[in-house]
Amino acid sequence: MKKAKVERDPLEEIDLLDSMYSALVDLLVEKGVITEEEYEREIKQKLKVT
């Protein structure tokens, strides 16, 4: 089965990835893998765009 290639503009792609990332962080916090404070202190700092 061949998958159809979906054309997205870069802003749509960024928005989709941001939504996926936020959902993953929410799930990790909900499951107790990380805390909100750990996310803010350790992970979020590494993701800053320069």
Residue frames as qw, qx, qy, qz and C-alpha x, y, z in Angstrom:
[[0.000, 0.890, 0.455, 0.000, 0.00, 0.00, 0.00],
 [0.438, 0.281, 0.004, 0.854, 1.47, 3.36, -1.03],
 [0.185, -0.692, -0.446, 0.536, 0.98, 6.35, 1.24],
 [0.294, 0.825, 0.271, 0.398, -0.08, 9.63, -0.31],
 [0.455, -0.013, -0.219, 0.863, 2.31, 12.51, 0.35],
 [0.124, -0.875, -0.457, 0.102, 0.60, 15.28, 2.26],
 [0.382, 0.445, 0.002, 0.810, 1.66, 18.81, 1.33],
 [0.378, -0.818, -0.369, 0.228, 1.81, 21.22, 4.27],
 [0.248, 0.836, -0.154, 0.464, 3.16, 24.69, 4.49],
 [0.477, 0.227, -0.611, 0.590, 5.99, 25.18, 7.03],
 [0.283, -0.321, 0.350, -0.833, 3.80, 27.05, 9.51],
 [0.859, -0.165, -0.149, -0.460, 1.26, 24.21, 9.53],
 [0.803, 0.134, -0.535, 0.226, 4.09, 21.72, 10.08],
 [0.182, 0.307, -0.545, 0.759, 5.47, 23.74, 13.01],
 [0.561, -0.280, 0.160, -0.762, 1.99, 24.01, 14.53],
 [0.915, -0.053, -0.330, -0.225, 1.46, 20.26, 14.19],
 [0.653, 0.186, -0.577, 0.454, 4.83, 19.47, 15.79],
 [0.094, -0.346, 0.423, -0.832, 4.14, 21.93, 18.62],
 [0.757, -0.235, -0.015, -0.609, 0.80, 20.26, 19.31],
 [0.895, 0.036, -0.443, 0.035, 2.40, 16.81, 19.31],
 [0.409, 0.296, -0.560, 0.657, 5.17, 17.98, 21.65],
 [0.352, -0.346, 0.298, -0.817, 2.69, 19.58, 24.06],
 [0.880, -0.161, -0.176, -0.410, 0.58, 16.42, 24.14],
 [0.787, 0.138, -0.530, 0.284, 3.66, 14.31, 24.89],
 [0.142, 0.322, -0.516, 0.781, 4.76, 16.58, 27.73],
 [0.604, -0.298, 0.116, -0.730, 1.23, 16.56, 29.18],
 [0.924, -0.060, -0.338, -0.171, 1.18, 12.76, 29.07],
 [0.608, 0.221, -0.570, 0.506, 4.60, 12.46, 30.74],
 [0.145, -0.327, 0.417, -0.836, 3.48, 14.81, 33.52],
 [0.767, -0.210, -0.062, -0.604, 0.17, 12.96, 33.92],
 [0.917, 0.009, -0.398, 0.014, 1.93, 9.58, 34.18],
 [0.627, -0.762, 0.155, 0.051, 4.42, 10.92, 36.71],
 [0.852, 0.233, 0.022, 0.468, 7.48, 10.41, 34.52],
 [0.349, 0.217, -0.129, 0.902, 8.42, 14.07, 34.91],
 [0.103, -0.699, -0.526, 0.474, 7.05, 16.93, 36.96],
 [0.272, 0.913, 0.247, 0.178, 6.00, 20.30, 35.65],
 [0.312, -0.898, 0.249, 0.184, 8.91, 21.84, 37.56],
 [0.656, -0.234, 0.575, 0.429, 11.42, 19.44, 35.94],
 [0.534, 0.601, 0.487, 0.343, 10.04, 20.28, 32.53],
 [0.051, 0.994, 0.069, 0.069, 10.33, 24.03, 33.16],
 [0.436, -0.799, 0.367, 0.193, 13.80, 23.82, 34.73],
 [0.547, -0.333, 0.681, 0.355, 15.58, 21.21, 32.60],
 [0.531, 0.347, 0.700, 0.329, 13.81, 20.49, 29.33],
 [0.255, 0.909, 0.330, -0.020, 12.27, 23.81, 28.37],
 [0.234, -0.839, 0.287, 0.399, 15.63, 25.57, 28.74],
 [0.481, -0.199, 0.712, 0.472, 17.16, 23.29, 26.10],
 [0.414, 0.549, 0.687, 0.234, 14.41, 24.05, 23.61],
 [0.038, 0.843, 0.102, -0.527, 14.86, 27.82, 23.44],
 [0.669, 0.577, 0.279, 0.377, 15.30, 29.04, 19.90],
 [0.427, -0.536, 0.062, 0.725, 18.23, 31.37, 19.47]]
